[in-house]
């Protein structure tokens, strides 16, 4: 049997001082660098199949940019674009690689001069350093994150901390070593917003950066962080909020580092494992567009203000788009479709989601999965906004408002069910044994 080969590459992707920091208001610009932003690539090769997992410490990467990067990386390393998993860690203290109404345009200069070339270079280095490897894995429970959909006394929802809400407590560490026992690379998986810094002006990987650095020191291997289902999960800050400042980055990052090291030290066995990749199309049903009268009424109410920033700007653009769509003739598509590739490395399965996914989705999917380590990767291979669970839509709140203004045709309220079912269907194409 052929031996799994693994390689790793890393490049700095920090923008120039003065870059707009993406994720909150439009007037937040980086005035200093707290810690360098990075792109880390882990290459995998086995039995004629190749894949690469790339973690970029930025907020989000939109669909078009993600597809562009994956195609360019594919051309350079001769790996199918579908087998290139491009994930963002979701720090709100990095450059604009998303570009969406209300939050500012994509920083195209940064993407062309720094982001894309450095991601390609990291992937090339990873494939240039391939060596035979074994894998060790461990999972622990961690309280780094907490549900951030704070439920107030009047039954309203705001961004904060909800001790009764869902979050995925599983923190998983994967460690690759060569056949001589020397560490090659580590991967940490956990789901929580990287927003401990808040609207700071220091560029930073946020709390995950401290965790990454500490495990690298402990293990002697380059480490990548892949965020999970963080859509409704914030950092568990001691101020009771979902944002803070750079001091909270250090505080929570230290706790996250302890958890990552604890998991790493629990790894006792390293095994030879195979790589399997399976690709298929996911189809998620659309809802019908809201009635024209409602769109016109709401658009008229906002016409005097013509908001451009954040959620109100997004909502205004949404109603305007619906009215224009009725004038042109509504879209005829019944499904939102995207190409999904699921990677299986031994008993570990990676499931990319081009959404900010609510945590219950990963809990449910893992429960139904036949694989002991089923890792849902949020903010991966593009971005299409929040993906809530059906039960939370009636409560409203920020994430729900974003979900309901995603397009002329929004996804069905029970999209959580459909996306779980679709991924389980695709997973059936994977072998249940190592």
N, C-alpha and C positions, 0 to 999 in steps of 0.2 A: 504493500500500500504506500502511495506517495505521502510524504510528510508535509504537513501544513508549513508554509513559509510566511513570515511576518517581517515587515519593515516599518520604520517610523521616520517622519520628517517634520520639522517645525520651522516656521518663519515668523518674523515680527510683522504685524499689520497695523501698527499704531499710526493714525493720521497725523498730519502736521498740527502744531498748536494753532488754535483758532477754528478748528473744525466744529461744525454744529453737532452736538450730541443728540442722538435720536432716541425718542421714547416718551418725552413729556412735552414741554412747551417748545416753541420755535426759537426762543431767545436764549437758549442755553448753549454756550460755546466752551470748548475745552481750553483752559488756560494753563494746564500743567499735566504731567503724566505721573500718576500714582504708581502704576505698574503697566508694563508693556502689554499691548493686546497681541494675541498670537493666533496663528492657524496651525493646527496639528493634524497630520495625516497618518493613519495607520493602514498600511497595505496588507492585504491577505491574498494568498495564492495557494491553490490545492487542486490537484487532479484535473488540470485544464481550465479551472475557473479562477477568476481574479475579481477582487473588489477592493474598494478603499473607503474608509470612514474618515471624513474630514470634519473637525470641530473648529469653528471660527468664533472668536470671542467678540461678536457683534450682536445687535438686538434681533434683527430679522433680515432675511434675504428674500426679496419678492420672487414670484414665479419666473418672470422673464430672466432676471439676473441669475437665478439659480440654474435654470436650463442652459443659459449661455455659458456659465462657468463649468458645468458638468460636461458640456460638449467640448469645451476647450481642453479641459483636463483629460477627457477621453482621447482626444487626438494626440496629446503629448505622451500618454502612458500606454496607449493601445489597450484600454479597458472599456467595455461597453458603458455608455453614459448612464444606463439604467443601473449599473452596479457601482455607481459613485454616489455615496450617501453624504450629502452636504448639510451640515447642521449648524445652527447658531445657538450660542449659550444663553442668549437673551439678556445680556447686560444692557442697561439703559444709559451707560456711560461710555458709549462708543459711537462711531460714525454712522451716517445715514446710508444703509444698504437696502432699505425697504422702499421708501417713496410711496406715500399714500395720502389721499386727500385729508387735510386737517393736521398732518404731522410733518409736512415738508417734502420736497422733492428728493429723489435719490442723489447722492453725491457722486456724480458720474466721473468727475476728475479723480477723486480718490479711488474709485473702483478701477479705472483704467491704469492709473499710475502705481498703485500700491496693492489694492485688494486682490484683483484677479491675478497679476503676475506672481504674487507671493503664495497664493493658494496653489497655483500650478507648480511652483518650485517645491513647495512642501510635499506635494503628491509625487513629484519626480524623485525627490530624495528618498521618500518611503519605499518606492519600488526599486530604487538603486541600492537599497540596504537590506533586501530580503534575505532572510536566513531561516533555516529549519527551526521550528519553535514548538513549544508545548504551552498549554493554557491551564491556569488555575483561577478559580472563581469562588467568591464568597459574598453573601448578602447579610446585612444586619438591619435592624430597625433604627431609624434616625428621626429626630424632631427638628431638623434644620428648617423645614417648611411647616406652614400652617394655612388652613383655608383662609383666603383673604376676603371672602364675600361676607363682610361683617353685617350681621342681622341686628338692626336697631329695635328699640322698644316699640316704635310705631310700625314695625314690620317692613321698613324700608331697607335697602341694601346700599352699602357704601364700601369703598376700599379700606380695609383695615385687617382685623383678625377675628375669625369665627371659630371658637373652640369646639363647636358642634358640627362643623362642616367637614366634608371629605378632604383627605389628602393621602397621597401614597407614601407610606413611611419607609419603603424599601430602598436602601442604598446598596448598590452592587459594585464591586470592584473586580475587574478582569485584569489578570497579569500574565503577560507573555514572557517566556524565557527561552533562550536557545538550548540546544541539547547538552551544552556544558553547564547549564544552570545559571548563566549570566542573564540578568534582566534586559529585555528589549523595549517593552512599552507597557503602560497601564492604561486602563479606561475606567472612569468613574461614571456611574449613572445614578441620577436622582432628579426629582421633579420639583422645582421651586423657582419663582421669579428671581433674577439677579438684580434686585432693586434696593438693596440695603443702603446704597449710597444716596439714593434720592436724586434731587435735581442739583447735584454737585457739579463742579467745573473741573474736577480732576478726572482724567481718562483712566478707567480701571476695568478689570475683569469682574469686579465686585467680589462678593464673598467666595465665589468659586475659585478665584485666583489664588487666594491663600491656601485653600484646600489642595489645589493642584501642586503648588510649590512645595508644600510640606510633604506630600506623598512622594514627590520626585526626590527630595532629600532622603527620605526614609528608604526608598527602594533603589535609587540610583538609575531610574529609568524615566524617560519622557512620559508624561501623563496627560491624557486628554479627558475633558469633562463633556459629557453629552446630557443635555437637559431632557427631562422626561415630560410628563403631563402636568405642566405648570400653569395652565390656563386659569385655574381658580386657586392657585397656591402661591402665597407670598413668603418672603423670608420671615422666620419667627424672631422678630426683633424685640428687645426688652423695652422699647418705648410703646409697645402695644399697637404699632402702626405697620404699614407695609413698606414704608420708606424711612430713611434716616439720613445719615451723612457718612463720611469716610470712616469715622470712628466705629460705626455699627458694622461696616465692612470687616474691620479687623476683629471685632467682637464675635460676630457670627462665623466668620471665616475660620477662626481658631477652633470653634466647636465642630464645624464641618470637617476640619483637618483631623481632629481626634477621631471622628467617626470613620473617616476614610482609612486612617491608619489601623483602626481596630479591625475593620473588615479585611484589610490587606494581611494583617498578621494572623487572621483566621484561615488563610489559604494554606493548606497542608499538603495538597496533592497537585501535581502538574501532570497533565496527560496529553498524549498525542490525539488530536481531534481533527475531523474533516471540516471542510467548508462547503456549504450548499447555498445556491441562490435560486430563487424562483420569482418570475415576473408575470404580472397579469394586470388587467385593467380594473380599477375600482369605479363603481357607478353609484352615485348618491342622488336620490330623487330631489327635484326642485319643488318648492311650493309655487302656487300661482301668485302672480304679482298682486299687490294690494289694489283695491278699486281706484280708478282714475279720480273720482270725486274726492277721496280721502287724500290722495297725493296732491291734488290741486289746492285743497283747503289748507293743508299743512305748509305747502310751499308758499302760499300767499301770506300766511302768518309770519313766515320768516323772511319775506322778501325785503322788507325795509332794512333789516339788519344785515342780510347777506353774509352770514358768518363764514369764516374761512379756517378757523383754528379748531383742532381737536374734534371732540365728538359732535359739537354743534355744526362745525364745518362739514363734517362727514354726513350728518343727517340732512343738511340743506342740499348737498350734492346728490344724495340719494333720492330725495323727492323730485328734484329737478330731472334726474335721469329717468325716473319712472314716468313722469309726464311726457318727456321726449320720446320714450319708448312706445307709449300709446299712440303718439302722433305718427310714428314710423311703422307701427305694427309690432306687436309684442314678440319677443323671442319665442322660438318654437321648441327649443331644447327641453327635454324632460329630465335629463340627468346632468350632474356635474361629474366629469370623468377625469381621472388622472392615472398615469402608469405607476404601479406599485411594485417595488422589488423588496422582498423579505430575505434577509441574510440569516443563515444558521451556522454558528461556529460551535461545534460540539453540542452541548445542551443549552446554549445561549441563542436566543432568537432576537434579532433586531427588526423592529417594525416602525418604519418612518411615517410621520404624519405631517403634512403640509398645513398644519393648523396649530393654534395655541389650544391644546386639548385639556378638557376638564379631567381631574384626577380619577374620578370614578370609572372612567372609560378604561384606564389601564388596570384598575383593580378587577373589573369584570372580565376584561380580555385575558388577563393572567389566570383568572379562575377557570376559564373555559379552555385555556391552552394546554396541550399535552406536554409542554416543555417547561422544565423547572425554572429557567431564567428567561422570562418573556419581557423584553425591554422595549417599551414604547418611546420613540424619539420624537418629541415635539419640536416645532419650528424647524422642520427638516424637509429638504427638497422643495422649497418654496414656502409661501405663506398665503393663507386664505382667511385670516382672521380667527376669531374664537370659535371653538367647537364645544358648546355646552351640552350637558345632559338634559333630557327632555323635562325632568322634574324641576329644573332650575329656571326654565324660561318664564314661568308664571310669576316668579319673584322679581323679575326685572333686574336692574342694575347695569353697571357699565358694560360688562362683557356681553350681556344679552342685547343691549342696544347696538353694540358693534355687530353682533351676529345678525340682527334683524335689519341692518342697513348695508349688508355686504354686496348687494346687487339688485338689479331689477327683479330677478328671480332669486329668492333666498332659499337656502336648504330647508328641507322639511324639519319640523320640530323634533322628530324621532331619528334624526341623523345619527345620534349616538348608537342606536340599535343597528342601523344599516352599516356603519363603518366597522363595527365589531364583527358583524356577520360576514362582511366582505373580506376582512382580513383573515378570519378563521377559515373561510373557503380557500383562500390562497395558501394558507399554511398547510392545508391538506396535501399540497404538492411537495412538501418537505418530508424527509424520512423521520420517523418518530424515535429512532435510535441513533446513537452517535456513529 
